[in-house]
């Protein structure tokens, strides 16, 4: 996923997910993206984003294979 982090007067720490992708196999793990657009809007709760320094971060999380969970 790609996240945007920034600080504003009303909220000292803001983190917004801009783009994500579920990769289900090692073969899908090599991403070649061209002219990719964000999937989610970058908006600020109090309209204080204009002029703020925004840091973009690429991160990932590895989820193990899961099986059916039976509740008893």
C-alpha positions in Angstrom: 0.0 0.0 0.0 1.0 3.6 -0.4 0.2 6.0 2.4 0.4 9.7 2.7 1.5 11.2 6.1 1.2 14.9 7.0 0.7 17.2 10.0 -1.8 20.0 10.3 -2.7 22.4 13.1 -5.8 20.5 14.1 -4.3 17.0 13.8 -0.5 16.6 14.4 -0.4 13.2 12.7 -2.5 12.2 9.7 -2.1 9.0 7.6 -4.2 8.3 4.5 -4.1 5.2 2.3 -3.9 6.3 -1.3 -3.4 3.0 -3.1 -3.4 -0.7 -2.2 -3.2 -4.0 -4.0 -3.8 -7.6 -2.8 -1.1 -9.9 -4.2 -2.0 -13.6 -3.9 1.1 -15.3 -5.3 4.8 -14.7 -5.7 4.2 -14.4 -9.5 2.0 -11.4 -8.9 4.6 -9.7 -6.6 6.5 -7.9 -9.3 4.5 -4.7 -9.9 5.0 -2.7 -13.1 2.7 0.3 -12.8 2.4 3.1 -15.4 0.2 6.1 -15.1 -1.3 4.7 -11.9 -3.8 6.9 -10.1 -4.7 6.8 -6.4 -7.6 4.6 -5.5 -8.6 6.6 -2.5 -9.0 10.4 -2.1 -6.4 12.5 -0.3 -8.6 14.9 1.7 -8.2 16.5 5.0 -10.9 16.6 7.7 -10.4 20.4 8.3 -9.2 21.5 4.9 -5.7 22.2 6.2 -3.8 20.0 3.8 -2.9 22.9 1.4 0.7 23.8 1.8 1.5 20.9 4.2 4.5 18.7 3.6 3.3 15.2 2.6 5.5 12.1 3.0 4.6 9.1 0.8 5.4 5.6 2.1 5.3 2.2 0.4 4.7 -0.6 2.8 3.4 -4.2 2.8 2.1 -6.8 5.2 2.5 -10.5 4.8 -0.6 -12.5 5.7 -0.2 -16.2 6.3 -2.5 -18.7 4.6 -5.6 -19.1 6.6 -8.2 -21.9 6.9 -11.8 -22.1 8.0 -12.3 -21.1 11.6 -15.0 -23.2 13.2 -16.8 -21.6 16.1 -18.3 -23.9 18.7 
